[in-house]
Amino acid sequence: MASRGNQILVPQAKAAMDSFKFEAAQEVGVNLKQGYNGDLTSRQAGSIGGQMVKKMVYDYQAKQAGGSAQSMNMTQDLNTIKQQNQSSKY
């Protein structure tokens, strides 16, 4: 039996990860709701996960650079993702 790869490794972090997910969804313009979100397209769901990973990588790089990393211009990327999500058909 295969195990799922998207399990929370630190159970105490579940609330923080849920909050992070909703924040990322809002940033990319996806209407995410509590519970089941089966009405999302693959593109919408992927943009949420992609935004989460982008922010985690940026945070890690900033920490490795001692906090002196230049600010990443994410506004243009976010606007592009929002436009794609709004124009995508189900």
PyMOL Python script that loads the backbone (N, CA, C, O; Angstrom):
from pymol import cmd

cmd.read_pdbstr("""\
ATOM      1  N   MET A   1       0.832  -1.163   0.000  1.00  0.00           N
ATOM      2  CA  MET A   1       0.000   0.000   0.000  1.00  0.00           C
ATOM      3  C   MET A   1       0.889   1.243   0.000  1.00  0.00           C
ATOM      4  O   MET A   1       1.809   1.363   0.809  1.00  0.00           O
ATOM      5  N   ALA A   2       0.605   2.149  -0.906  1.00  0.00           N
ATOM      6  CA  ALA A   2       1.387   3.375  -1.008  1.00  0.00           C
ATOM      7  C   ALA A   2       0.885   4.397   0.000  1.00  0.00           C
ATOM      8  O   ALA A   2      -0.311   4.496   0.272  1.00  0.00           O
ATOM      9  N   SER A   3       1.832   5.154   0.547  1.00  0.00           N
ATOM     10  CA  SER A   3       1.431   6.197   1.490  1.00  0.00           C
ATOM     11  C   SER A   3       1.310   7.526   0.756  1.00  0.00           C
ATOM     12  O   SER A   3       1.977   7.756  -0.253  1.00  0.00           O
ATOM     13  N   ARG A   4       0.464   8.382   1.268  1.00  0.00           N
ATOM     14  CA  ARG A   4       0.290   9.699   0.671  1.00  0.00           C
ATOM     15  C   ARG A   4       1.482  10.573   1.020  1.00  0.00           C
ATOM     16  O   ARG A   4       2.000  10.507   2.135  1.00  0.00           O
ATOM     17  N   GLY A   5       1.912  11.383   0.083  1.00  0.00           N
ATOM     18  CA  GLY A   5       3.080  12.219   0.290  1.00  0.00           C
ATOM     19  C   GLY A   5       2.777  13.600   0.826  1.00  0.00           C
ATOM     20  O   GLY A   5       3.698  14.362   1.121  1.00  0.00           O
ATOM     21  N   ASN A   6       1.489  13.945   0.960  1.00  0.00           N
ATOM     22  CA  ASN A   6       1.163  15.304   1.384  1.00  0.00           C
ATOM     23  C   ASN A   6       0.667  15.359   2.830  1.00  0.00           C
ATOM     24  O   ASN A   6      -0.223  16.144   3.155  1.00  0.00           O
ATOM     25  N   GLN A   7       1.234  14.540   3.676  1.00  0.00           N
ATOM     26  CA  GLN A   7       0.847  14.541   5.074  1.00  0.00           C
ATOM     27  C   GLN A   7       1.638  15.603   5.833  1.00  0.00           C
ATOM     28  O   GLN A   7       2.794  15.880   5.512  1.00  0.00           O
ATOM     29  N   ILE A   8       1.007  16.185   6.831  1.00  0.00           N
ATOM     30  CA  ILE A   8       1.678  17.148   7.705  1.00  0.00           C
ATOM     31  C   ILE A   8       2.616  16.376   8.621  1.00  0.00           C
ATOM     32  O   ILE A   8       2.178  15.494   9.359  1.00  0.00           O
ATOM     33  N   LEU A   9       3.894  16.700   8.579  1.00  0.00           N
ATOM     34  CA  LEU A   9       4.876  15.980   9.385  1.00  0.00           C
ATOM     35  C   LEU A   9       4.860  16.430  10.839  1.00  0.00           C
ATOM     36  O   LEU A   9       5.172  15.648  11.737  1.00  0.00           O
ATOM     37  N   VAL A  10       4.500  17.678  11.072  1.00  0.00           N
ATOM     38  CA  VAL A  10       4.401  18.214  12.430  1.00  0.00           C
ATOM     39  C   VAL A  10       2.934  18.569  12.654  1.00  0.00           C
ATOM     40  O   VAL A  10       2.470  19.601  12.169  1.00  0.00           O
ATOM     41  N   PRO A  11       2.201  17.732  13.379  1.00  0.00           N
ATOM     42  CA  PRO A  11       0.763  17.955  13.541  1.00  0.00           C
ATOM     43  C   PRO A  11       0.409  19.337  14.092  1.00  0.00           C
ATOM     44  O   PRO A  11      -0.652  19.869  13.767  1.00  0.00           O
ATOM     45  N   GLN A  12       1.262  19.921  14.908  1.00  0.00           N
ATOM     46  CA  GLN A  12       0.995  21.232  15.474  1.00  0.00           C
ATOM     47  C   GLN A  12       1.017  22.328  14.404  1.00  0.00           C
ATOM     48  O   GLN A  12       0.547  23.437  14.657  1.00  0.00           O
ATOM     49  N   ALA A  13       1.547  22.043  13.231  1.00  0.00           N
ATOM     50  CA  ALA A  13       1.664  23.042  12.167  1.00  0.00           C
ATOM     51  C   ALA A  13       0.458  23.043  11.230  1.00  0.00           C
ATOM     52  O   ALA A  13       0.421  23.838  10.291  1.00  0.00           O
ATOM     53  N   LYS A  14      -0.526  22.178  11.458  1.00  0.00           N
ATOM     54  CA  LYS A  14      -1.661  22.067  10.543  1.00  0.00           C
ATOM     55  C   LYS A  14      -2.398  23.391  10.378  1.00  0.00           C
ATOM     56  O   LYS A  14      -2.691  23.792   9.251  1.00  0.00           O
ATOM     57  N   ALA A  15      -2.699  24.071  11.467  1.00  0.00           N
ATOM     58  CA  ALA A  15      -3.429  25.345  11.385  1.00  0.00           C
ATOM     59  C   ALA A  15      -2.617  26.389  10.620  1.00  0.00           C
ATOM     60  O   ALA A  15      -3.166  27.136   9.811  1.00  0.00           O
ATOM     61  N   ALA A  16      -1.323  26.437  10.875  1.00  0.00           N
ATOM     62  CA  ALA A  16      -0.469  27.402  10.178  1.00  0.00           C
ATOM     63  C   ALA A  16      -0.401  27.093   8.684  1.00  0.00           C
ATOM     64  O   ALA A  16      -0.415  28.012   7.865  1.00  0.00           O
ATOM     65  N   MET A  17      -0.329  25.827   8.322  1.00  0.00           N
ATOM     66  CA  MET A  17      -0.284  25.447   6.905  1.00  0.00           C
ATOM     67  C   MET A  17      -1.610  25.759   6.212  1.00  0.00           C
ATOM     68  O   MET A  17      -1.617  26.192   5.060  1.00  0.00           O
ATOM     69  N   ASP A  18      -2.731  25.544   6.904  1.00  0.00           N
ATOM     70  CA  ASP A  18      -4.027  25.889   6.324  1.00  0.00           C
ATOM     71  C   ASP A  18      -4.117  27.396   6.077  1.00  0.00           C
ATOM     72  O   ASP A  18      -4.594  27.832   5.030  1.00  0.00           O
ATOM     73  N   SER A  19      -3.661  28.173   7.033  1.00  0.00           N
ATOM     74  CA  SER A  19      -3.662  29.623   6.887  1.00  0.00           C
ATOM     75  C   SER A  19      -2.765  30.043   5.722  1.00  0.00           C
ATOM     76  O   SER A  19      -3.125  30.924   4.941  1.00  0.00           O
ATOM     77  N   PHE A  20      -1.607  29.415   5.612  1.00  0.00           N
ATOM     78  CA  PHE A  20      -0.662  29.692   4.529  1.00  0.00           C
ATOM     79  C   PHE A  20      -1.297  29.372   3.174  1.00  0.00           C
ATOM     80  O   PHE A  20      -1.130  30.121   2.212  1.00  0.00           O
ATOM     81  N   LYS A  21      -2.022  28.261   3.108  1.00  0.00           N
ATOM     82  CA  LYS A  21      -2.683  27.848   1.864  1.00  0.00           C
ATOM     83  C   LYS A  21      -3.736  28.878   1.444  1.00  0.00           C
ATOM     84  O   LYS A  21      -3.812  29.243   0.271  1.00  0.00           O
ATOM     85  N   PHE A  22      -4.549  29.349   2.401  1.00  0.00           N
ATOM     86  CA  PHE A  22      -5.570  30.341   2.080  1.00  0.00           C
ATOM     87  C   PHE A  22      -4.947  31.675   1.666  1.00  0.00           C
ATOM     88  O   PHE A  22      -5.473  32.366   0.793  1.00  0.00           O
ATOM     89  N   GLU A  23      -3.837  32.028   2.289  1.00  0.00           N
ATOM     90  CA  GLU A  23      -3.122  33.255   1.916  1.00  0.00           C
ATOM     91  C   GLU A  23      -2.605  33.150   0.484  1.00  0.00           C
ATOM     92  O   GLU A  23      -2.750  34.087  -0.302  1.00  0.00           O
ATOM     93  N   ALA A  24      -2.007  32.019   0.149  1.00  0.00           N
ATOM     94  CA  ALA A  24      -1.485  31.819  -1.209  1.00  0.00           C
ATOM     95  C   ALA A  24      -2.620  31.828  -2.230  1.00  0.00           C
ATOM     96  O   ALA A  24      -2.466  32.382  -3.318  1.00  0.00           O
ATOM     97  N   ALA A  25      -3.750  31.224  -1.892  1.00  0.00           N
ATOM     98  CA  ALA A  25      -4.900  31.202  -2.803  1.00  0.00           C
ATOM     99  C   ALA A  25      -5.403  32.617  -3.063  1.00  0.00           C
ATOM    100  O   ALA A  25      -5.719  32.970  -4.200  1.00  0.00           O
ATOM    101  N   GLN A  26      -5.475  33.414  -2.023  1.00  0.00           N
ATOM    102  CA  GLN A  26      -5.932  34.790  -2.177  1.00  0.00           C
ATOM    103  C   GLN A  26      -4.964  35.577  -3.061  1.00  0.00           C
ATOM    104  O   GLN A  26      -5.393  36.381  -3.889  1.00  0.00           O
ATOM    105  N   GLU A  27      -3.666  35.351  -2.888  1.00  0.00           N
ATOM    106  CA  GLU A  27      -2.657  36.075  -3.671  1.00  0.00           C
ATOM    107  C   GLU A  27      -2.753  35.781  -5.155  1.00  0.00           C
ATOM    108  O   GLU A  27      -2.496  36.662  -5.975  1.00  0.00           O
ATOM    109  N   VAL A  28      -3.118  34.561  -5.515  1.00  0.00           N
ATOM    110  CA  VAL A  28      -3.203  34.199  -6.934  1.00  0.00           C
ATOM    111  C   VAL A  28      -4.629  34.307  -7.473  1.00  0.00           C
ATOM    112  O   VAL A  28      -4.885  33.966  -8.628  1.00  0.00           O
ATOM    113  N   GLY A  29      -5.563  34.784  -6.634  1.00  0.00           N
ATOM    114  CA  GLY A  29      -6.921  35.045  -7.106  1.00  0.00           C
ATOM    115  C   GLY A  29      -7.816  33.831  -7.216  1.00  0.00           C
ATOM    116  O   GLY A  29      -8.723  33.810  -8.047  1.00  0.00           O
ATOM    117  N   VAL A  30      -7.584  32.817  -6.397  1.00  0.00           N
ATOM    118  CA  VAL A  30      -8.415  31.612  -6.408  1.00  0.00           C
ATOM    119  C   VAL A  30      -9.316  31.632  -5.185  1.00  0.00           C
ATOM    120  O   VAL A  30      -8.856  31.864  -4.067  1.00  0.00           O
ATOM    121  N   ASN A  31     -10.602  31.386  -5.404  1.00  0.00           N
ATOM    122  CA  ASN A  31     -11.575  31.369  -4.315  1.00  0.00           C
ATOM    123  C   ASN A  31     -11.547  29.994  -3.649  1.00  0.00           C
ATOM    124  O   ASN A  31     -12.208  29.061  -4.105  1.00  0.00           O
ATOM    125  N   LEU A  32     -10.786  29.882  -2.584  1.00  0.00           N
ATOM    126  CA  LEU A  32     -10.643  28.630  -1.847  1.00  0.00           C
ATOM    127  C   LEU A  32     -11.564  28.684  -0.647  1.00  0.00           C
ATOM    128  O   LEU A  32     -11.649  29.707   0.033  1.00  0.00           O
ATOM    129  N   LYS A  33     -12.258  27.579  -0.384  1.00  0.00           N
ATOM    130  CA  LYS A  33     -13.162  27.542   0.758  1.00  0.00           C
ATOM    131  C   LYS A  33     -12.774  26.409   1.692  1.00  0.00           C
ATOM    132  O   LYS A  33     -12.043  25.497   1.306  1.00  0.00           O
ATOM    133  N   GLN A  34     -13.269  26.471   2.927  1.00  0.00           N
ATOM    134  CA  GLN A  34     -13.017  25.401   3.889  1.00  0.00           C
ATOM    135  C   GLN A  34     -13.630  24.109   3.352  1.00  0.00           C
ATOM    136  O   GLN A  34     -14.677  24.133   2.705  1.00  0.00           O
ATOM    137  N   GLY A  35     -12.977  22.996   3.621  1.00  0.00           N
ATOM    138  CA  GLY A  35     -13.523  21.703   3.208  1.00  0.00           C
ATOM    139  C   GLY A  35     -13.160  21.338   1.783  1.00  0.00           C
ATOM    140  O   GLY A  35     -12.061  21.629   1.311  1.00  0.00           O
ATOM    141  N   TYR A  36     -14.085  20.706   1.114  1.00  0.00           N
ATOM    142  CA  TYR A  36     -13.874  20.159  -0.225  1.00  0.00           C
ATOM    143  C   TYR A  36     -13.818  21.263  -1.277  1.00  0.00           C
ATOM    144  O   TYR A  36     -14.670  22.152  -1.297  1.00  0.00           O
ATOM    145  N   ASN A  37     -12.813  21.204  -2.149  1.00  0.00           N
ATOM    146  CA  ASN A  37     -12.636  22.182  -3.221  1.00  0.00           C
ATOM    147  C   ASN A  37     -12.520  21.492  -4.577  1.00  0.00           C
ATOM    148  O   ASN A  37     -11.687  21.862  -5.404  1.00  0.00           O
ATOM    149  N   GLY A  38     -13.356  20.496  -4.791  1.00  0.00           N
ATOM    150  CA  GLY A  38     -13.310  19.723  -6.029  1.00  0.00           C
ATOM    151  C   GLY A  38     -13.712  20.488  -7.265  1.00  0.00           C
ATOM    152  O   GLY A  38     -13.532  20.001  -8.381  1.00  0.00           O
ATOM    153  N   ASP A  39     -14.253  21.676  -7.088  1.00  0.00           N
ATOM    154  CA  ASP A  39     -14.655  22.478  -8.237  1.00  0.00           C
ATOM    155  C   ASP A  39     -13.495  23.278  -8.832  1.00  0.00           C
ATOM    156  O   ASP A  39     -13.665  23.932  -9.862  1.00  0.00           O
ATOM    157  N   LEU A  40     -12.328  23.236  -8.203  1.00  0.00           N
ATOM    158  CA  LEU A  40     -11.165  23.953  -8.738  1.00  0.00           C
ATOM    159  C   LEU A  40     -10.589  23.222  -9.942  1.00  0.00           C
ATOM    160  O   LEU A  40     -10.600  21.992 -10.000  1.00  0.00           O
ATOM    161  N   THR A  41     -10.091  23.984 -10.894  1.00  0.00           N
ATOM    162  CA  THR A  41      -9.400  23.364 -12.018  1.00  0.00           C
ATOM    163  C   THR A  41      -7.996  22.964 -11.570  1.00  0.00           C
ATOM    164  O   THR A  41      -7.508  23.421 -10.536  1.00  0.00           O
ATOM    165  N   SER A  42      -7.368  22.124 -12.342  1.00  0.00           N
ATOM    166  CA  SER A  42      -5.990  21.728 -12.038  1.00  0.00           C
ATOM    167  C   SER A  42      -5.078  22.944 -12.046  1.00  0.00           C
ATOM    168  O   SER A  42      -4.167  23.043 -11.224  1.00  0.00           O
ATOM    169  N   ARG A  43      -5.312  23.855 -12.955  1.00  0.00           N
ATOM    170  CA  ARG A  43      -4.494  25.067 -13.040  1.00  0.00           C
ATOM    171  C   ARG A  43      -4.632  25.894 -11.760  1.00  0.00           C
ATOM    172  O   ARG A  43      -3.637  26.385 -11.227  1.00  0.00           O
ATOM    173  N   GLN A  44      -5.854  26.046 -11.273  1.00  0.00           N
ATOM    174  CA  GLN A  44      -6.073  26.828 -10.056  1.00  0.00           C
ATOM    175  C   GLN A  44      -5.401  26.170  -8.855  1.00  0.00           C
ATOM    176  O   GLN A  44      -4.704  26.829  -8.083  1.00  0.00           O
ATOM    177  N   ALA A  45      -5.614  24.878  -8.705  1.00  0.00           N
ATOM    178  CA  ALA A  45      -5.000  24.161  -7.577  1.00  0.00           C
ATOM    179  C   ALA A  45      -3.477  24.214  -7.674  1.00  0.00           C
ATOM    180  O   ALA A  45      -2.793  24.405  -6.669  1.00  0.00           O
ATOM    181  N   GLY A  46      -2.958  24.047  -8.868  1.00  0.00           N
ATOM    182  CA  GLY A  46      -1.514  24.097  -9.064  1.00  0.00           C
ATOM    183  C   GLY A  46      -0.931  25.461  -8.785  1.00  0.00           C
ATOM    184  O   GLY A  46       0.188  25.573  -8.286  1.00  0.00           O
ATOM    185  N   SER A  47      -1.689  26.505  -9.105  1.00  0.00           N
ATOM    186  CA  SER A  47      -1.173  27.852  -8.850  1.00  0.00           C
ATOM    187  C   SER A  47      -1.077  28.121  -7.354  1.00  0.00           C
ATOM    188  O   SER A  47      -0.193  28.856  -6.915  1.00  0.00           O
ATOM    189  N   ILE A  48      -1.974  27.537  -6.566  1.00  0.00           N
ATOM    190  CA  ILE A  48      -1.908  27.688  -5.105  1.00  0.00           C
ATOM    191  C   ILE A  48      -0.651  26.996  -4.584  1.00  0.00           C
ATOM    192  O   ILE A  48       0.138  27.592  -3.851  1.00  0.00           O
ATOM    193  N   GLY A  49      -0.475  25.739  -4.969  1.00  0.00           N
ATOM    194  CA  GLY A  49       0.707  24.999  -4.531  1.00  0.00           C
ATOM    195  C   GLY A  49       1.990  25.643  -5.015  1.00  0.00           C
ATOM    196  O   GLY A  49       2.971  25.712  -4.274  1.00  0.00           O
ATOM    197  N   GLY A  50       1.991  26.114  -6.247  1.00  0.00           N
ATOM    198  CA  GLY A  50       3.175  26.769  -6.798  1.00  0.00           C
ATOM    199  C   GLY A  50       3.523  28.034  -6.046  1.00  0.00           C
ATOM    200  O   GLY A  50       4.696  28.316  -5.801  1.00  0.00           O
ATOM    201  N   GLN A  51       2.495  28.808  -5.673  1.00  0.00           N
ATOM    202  CA  GLN A  51       2.737  30.031  -4.913  1.00  0.00           C
ATOM    203  C   GLN A  51       3.291  29.699  -3.536  1.00  0.00           C
ATOM    204  O   GLN A  51       4.178  30.394  -3.041  1.00  0.00           O
ATOM    205  N   MET A  52       2.776  28.643  -2.915  1.00  0.00           N
ATOM    206  CA  MET A  52       3.275  28.234  -1.600  1.00  0.00           C
ATOM    207  C   MET A  52       4.749  27.849  -1.687  1.00  0.00           C
ATOM    208  O   MET A  52       5.554  28.258  -0.850  1.00  0.00           O
ATOM    209  N   VAL A  53       5.096  27.063  -2.699  1.00  0.00           N
ATOM    210  CA  VAL A  53       6.486  26.641  -2.865  1.00  0.00           C
ATOM    211  C   VAL A  53       7.381  27.833  -3.159  1.00  0.00           C
ATOM    212  O   VAL A  53       8.482  27.934  -2.618  1.00  0.00           O
ATOM    213  N   LYS A  54       6.911  28.743  -4.018  1.00  0.00           N
ATOM    214  CA  LYS A  54       7.701  29.927  -4.353  1.00  0.00           C
ATOM    215  C   LYS A  54       8.026  30.730  -3.094  1.00  0.00           C
ATOM    216  O   LYS A  54       9.156  31.184  -2.915  1.00  0.00           O
ATOM    217  N   LYS A  55       7.031  30.900  -2.225  1.00  0.00           N
ATOM    218  CA  LYS A  55       7.236  31.671  -1.000  1.00  0.00           C
ATOM    219  C   LYS A  55       8.169  30.939  -0.031  1.00  0.00           C
ATOM    220  O   LYS A  55       8.989  31.569   0.637  1.00  0.00           O
ATOM    221  N   MET A  56       8.044  29.606   0.044  1.00  0.00           N
ATOM    222  CA  MET A  56       8.920  28.838   0.936  1.00  0.00           C
ATOM    223  C   MET A  56      10.368  28.885   0.450  1.00  0.00           C
ATOM    224  O   MET A  56      11.287  29.035   1.256  1.00  0.00           O
ATOM    225  N   VAL A  57      10.574  28.759  -0.851  1.00  0.00           N
ATOM    226  CA  VAL A  57      11.928  28.821  -1.405  1.00  0.00           C
ATOM    227  C   VAL A  57      12.520  30.207  -1.182  1.00  0.00           C
ATOM    228  O   VAL A  57      13.681  30.333  -0.794  1.00  0.00           O
ATOM    229  N   TYR A  58      11.728  31.244  -1.425  1.00  0.00           N
ATOM    230  CA  TYR A  58      12.206  32.605  -1.221  1.00  0.00           C
ATOM    231  C   TYR A  58      12.603  32.820   0.238  1.00  0.00           C
ATOM    232  O   TYR A  58      13.652  33.400   0.518  1.00  0.00           O
ATOM    233  N   ASP A  59      11.769  32.353   1.168  1.00  0.00           N
ATOM    234  CA  ASP A  59      12.054  32.500   2.585  1.00  0.00           C
ATOM    235  C   ASP A  59      13.355  31.774   2.955  1.00  0.00           C
ATOM    236  O   ASP A  59      14.177  32.300   3.706  1.00  0.00           O
ATOM    237  N   TYR A  60      13.526  30.574   2.424  1.00  0.00           N
ATOM    238  CA  TYR A  60      14.742  29.812   2.704  1.00  0.00           C
ATOM    239  C   TYR A  60      15.973  30.533   2.153  1.00  0.00           C
ATOM    240  O   TYR A  60      16.991  30.633   2.837  1.00  0.00           O
ATOM    241  N   GLN A  61      15.880  31.032   0.924  1.00  0.00           N
ATOM    242  CA  GLN A  61      17.009  31.732   0.325  1.00  0.00           C
ATOM    243  C   GLN A  61      17.345  32.996   1.102  1.00  0.00           C
ATOM    244  O   GLN A  61      18.518  33.319   1.290  1.00  0.00           O
ATOM    245  N   ALA A  62      16.319  33.713   1.553  1.00  0.00           N
ATOM    246  CA  ALA A  62      16.557  34.925   2.330  1.00  0.00           C
ATOM    247  C   ALA A  62      17.258  34.589   3.642  1.00  0.00           C
ATOM    248  O   ALA A  62      18.151  35.319   4.073  1.00  0.00           O
ATOM    249  N   LYS A  63      16.864  33.502   4.272  1.00  0.00           N
ATOM    250  CA  LYS A  63      17.516  33.090   5.517  1.00  0.00           C
ATOM    251  C   LYS A  63      18.964  32.687   5.269  1.00  0.00           C
ATOM    252  O   LYS A  63      19.842  33.006   6.071  1.00  0.00           O
ATOM    253  N   GLN A  64      19.220  31.992   4.168  1.00  0.00           N
ATOM    254  CA  GLN A  64      20.579  31.571   3.839  1.00  0.00           C
ATOM    255  C   GLN A  64      21.470  32.770   3.530  1.00  0.00           C
ATOM    256  O   GLN A  64      22.672  32.741   3.795  1.00  0.00           O
ATOM    257  N   ALA A  65      20.885  33.814   2.975  1.00  0.00           N
ATOM    258  CA  ALA A  65      21.644  35.010   2.633  1.00  0.00           C
ATOM    259  C   ALA A  65      21.740  35.961   3.823  1.00  0.00           C
ATOM    260  O   ALA A  65      22.219  37.086   3.681  1.00  0.00           O
ATOM    261  N   GLY A  66      21.300  35.528   4.959  1.00  0.00           N
ATOM    262  CA  GLY A  66      21.363  36.371   6.143  1.00  0.00           C
ATOM    263  C   GLY A  66      20.333  37.471   6.145  1.00  0.00           C
ATOM    264  O   GLY A  66      20.508  38.488   6.815  1.00  0.00           O
ATOM    265  N   GLY A  67      19.253  37.279   5.400  1.00  0.00           N
ATOM    266  CA  GLY A  67      18.189  38.275   5.366  1.00  0.00           C
ATOM    267  C   GLY A  67      18.482  39.444   4.457  1.00  0.00           C
ATOM    268  O   GLY A  67      17.704  40.396   4.412  1.00  0.00           O
ATOM    269  N   SER A  68      19.595  39.398   3.723  1.00  0.00           N
ATOM    270  CA  SER A  68      19.951  40.530   2.878  1.00  0.00           C
ATOM    271  C   SER A  68      19.579  40.306   1.416  1.00  0.00           C
ATOM    272  O   SER A  68      20.062  41.018   0.535  1.00  0.00           O
ATOM    273  N   ALA A  69      18.721  39.319   1.155  1.00  0.00           N
ATOM    274  CA  ALA A  69      18.314  39.047  -0.225  1.00  0.00           C
ATOM    275  C   ALA A  69      17.489  40.204  -0.760  1.00  0.00           C
ATOM    276  O   ALA A  69      16.725  40.828  -0.024  1.00  0.00           O
ATOM    277  N   GLN A  70      17.649  40.484  -2.044  1.00  0.00           N
ATOM    278  CA  GLN A  70      16.879  41.561  -2.658  1.00  0.00           C
ATOM    279  C   GLN A  70      15.421  41.142  -2.728  1.00  0.00           C
ATOM    280  O   GLN A  70      15.102  39.960  -2.851  1.00  0.00           O
ATOM    281  N   SER A  71      14.549  42.125  -2.648  1.00  0.00           N
ATOM    282  CA  SER A  71      13.108  41.862  -2.714  1.00  0.00           C
ATOM    283  C   SER A  71      12.757  41.300  -4.078  1.00  0.00           C
ATOM    284  O   SER A  71      13.171  41.828  -5.110  1.00  0.00           O
ATOM    285  N   MET A  72      11.985  40.220  -4.066  1.00  0.00           N
ATOM    286  CA  MET A  72      11.589  39.558  -5.299  1.00  0.00           C
ATOM    287  C   MET A  72      10.371  40.266  -5.880  1.00  0.00           C
ATOM    288  O   MET A  72       9.425  40.563  -5.150  1.00  0.00           O
ATOM    289  N   ASN A  73      10.380  40.535  -7.166  1.00  0.00           N
ATOM    290  CA  ASN A  73       9.244  41.205  -7.791  1.00  0.00           C
ATOM    291  C   ASN A  73       8.184  40.170  -8.130  1.00  0.00           C
ATOM    292  O   ASN A  73       8.139  39.645  -9.242  1.00  0.00           O
ATOM    293  N   MET A  74       7.325  39.885  -7.141  1.00  0.00           N
ATOM    294  CA  MET A  74       6.300  38.867  -7.321  1.00  0.00           C
ATOM    295  C   MET A  74       4.996  39.469  -7.825  1.00  0.00           C
ATOM    296  O   MET A  74       4.103  38.721  -8.223  1.00  0.00           O
ATOM    297  N   THR A  75       4.853  40.785  -7.825  1.00  0.00           N
ATOM    298  CA  THR A  75       3.605  41.418  -8.221  1.00  0.00           C
ATOM    299  C   THR A  75       3.244  41.069  -9.652  1.00  0.00           C
ATOM    300  O   THR A  75       2.096  40.731  -9.940  1.00  0.00           O
ATOM    301  N   GLN A  76       4.213  41.149 -10.547  1.00  0.00           N
ATOM    302  CA  GLN A  76       3.948  40.841 -11.949  1.00  0.00           C
ATOM    303  C   GLN A  76       3.560  39.375 -12.107  1.00  0.00           C
ATOM    304  O   GLN A  76       2.626  39.061 -12.844  1.00  0.00           O
ATOM    305  N   ASP A  77       4.263  38.476 -11.427  1.00  0.00           N
ATOM    306  CA  ASP A  77       3.936  37.059 -11.488  1.00  0.00           C
ATOM    307  C   ASP A  77       2.532  36.798 -10.966  1.00  0.00           C
ATOM    308  O   ASP A  77       1.782  36.029 -11.568  1.00  0.00           O
ATOM    309  N   LEU A  78       2.163  37.434  -9.843  1.00  0.00           N
ATOM    310  CA  LEU A  78       0.843  37.232  -9.258  1.00  0.00           C
ATOM    311  C   LEU A  78      -0.253  37.728 -10.187  1.00  0.00           C
ATOM    312  O   LEU A  78      -1.283  37.070 -10.337  1.00  0.00           O
ATOM    313  N   ASN A  79      -0.043  38.885 -10.814  1.00  0.00           N
ATOM    314  CA  ASN A  79      -1.044  39.406 -11.743  1.00  0.00           C
ATOM    315  C   ASN A  79      -1.227  38.481 -12.932  1.00  0.00           C
ATOM    316  O   ASN A  79      -2.353  38.280 -13.388  1.00  0.00           O
ATOM    317  N   THR A  80      -0.152  37.920 -13.438  1.00  0.00           N
ATOM    318  CA  THR A  80      -0.230  36.980 -14.555  1.00  0.00           C
ATOM    319  C   THR A  80      -1.015  35.741 -14.153  1.00  0.00           C
ATOM    320  O   THR A  80      -1.873  35.282 -14.907  1.00  0.00           O
ATOM    321  N   ILE A  81      -0.734  35.197 -12.982  1.00  0.00           N
ATOM    322  CA  ILE A  81      -1.431  34.002 -12.503  1.00  0.00           C
ATOM    323  C   ILE A  81      -2.914  34.306 -12.299  1.00  0.00           C
ATOM    324  O   ILE A  81      -3.765  33.497 -12.670  1.00  0.00           O
ATOM    325  N   LYS A  82      -3.235  35.463 -11.713  1.00  0.00           N
ATOM    326  CA  LYS A  82      -4.642  35.833 -11.508  1.00  0.00           C
ATOM    327  C   LYS A  82      -5.385  35.901 -12.836  1.00  0.00           C
ATOM    328  O   LYS A  82      -6.506  35.406 -12.954  1.00  0.00           O
ATOM    329  N   GLN A  83      -4.754  36.519 -13.839  1.00  0.00           N
ATOM    330  CA  GLN A  83      -5.392  36.629 -15.146  1.00  0.00           C
ATOM    331  C   GLN A  83      -5.620  35.257 -15.754  1.00  0.00           C
ATOM    332  O   GLN A  83      -6.678  35.013 -16.334  1.00  0.00           O
ATOM    333  N   GLN A  84      -4.651  34.355 -15.635  1.00  0.00           N
ATOM    334  CA  GLN A  84      -4.795  33.014 -16.178  1.00  0.00           C
ATOM    335  C   GLN A  84      -5.913  32.254 -15.477  1.00  0.00           C
ATOM    336  O   GLN A  84      -6.695  31.558 -16.125  1.00  0.00           O
ATOM    337  N   ASN A  85      -5.991  32.387 -14.151  1.00  0.00           N
ATOM    338  CA  ASN A  85      -7.030  31.697 -13.400  1.00  0.00           C
ATOM    339  C   ASN A  85      -8.425  32.227 -13.721  1.00  0.00           C
ATOM    340  O   ASN A  85      -9.386  31.459 -13.769  1.00  0.00           O
ATOM    341  N   GLN A  86      -8.538  33.533 -13.940  1.00  0.00           N
ATOM    342  CA  GLN A  86      -9.830  34.111 -14.234  1.00  0.00           C
ATOM    343  C   GLN A  86     -10.282  33.793 -15.640  1.00  0.00           C
ATOM    344  O   GLN A  86     -11.483  33.707 -15.895  1.00  0.00           O
ATOM    345  N   SER A  87      -9.355  33.616 -16.551  1.00  0.00           N
ATOM    346  CA  SER A  87      -9.725  33.358 -17.943  1.00  0.00           C
ATOM    347  C   SER A  87      -9.834  31.864 -18.266  1.00  0.00           C
ATOM    348  O   SER A  87     -10.331  31.499 -19.331  1.00  0.00           O
ATOM    349  N   SER A  88      -9.374  30.996 -17.355  1.00  0.00           N
ATOM    350  CA  SER A  88      -9.424  29.563 -17.631  1.00  0.00           C
ATOM    351  C   SER A  88     -10.857  29.059 -17.573  1.00  0.00           C
ATOM    352  O   SER A  88     -11.647  29.497 -16.736  1.00  0.00           O
ATOM    353  N   LYS A  89     -11.178  28.159 -18.448  1.00  0.00           N
ATOM    354  CA  LYS A  89     -12.507  27.553 -18.510  1.00  0.00           C
ATOM    355  C   LYS A  89     -12.489  26.249 -17.746  1.00  0.00           C
ATOM    356  O   LYS A  89     -11.458  25.578 -17.689  1.00  0.00           O
ATOM    357  N   TYR A  90     -13.603  25.883 -17.165  1.00  0.00           N
ATOM    358  CA  TYR A  90     -13.700  24.629 -16.410  1.00  0.00           C
ATOM    359  C   TYR A  90     -13.773  23.492 -17.339  1.00  0.00           C
ATOM    360  O   TYR A  90     -13.859  22.344 -16.904  1.00  0.00           O
TER     361      TYR A  90
END
""", "prot")
cmd.dss("prot")
cmd.show_as("cartoon", "prot")
cmd.util.cbc("prot")
cmd.orient("prot")
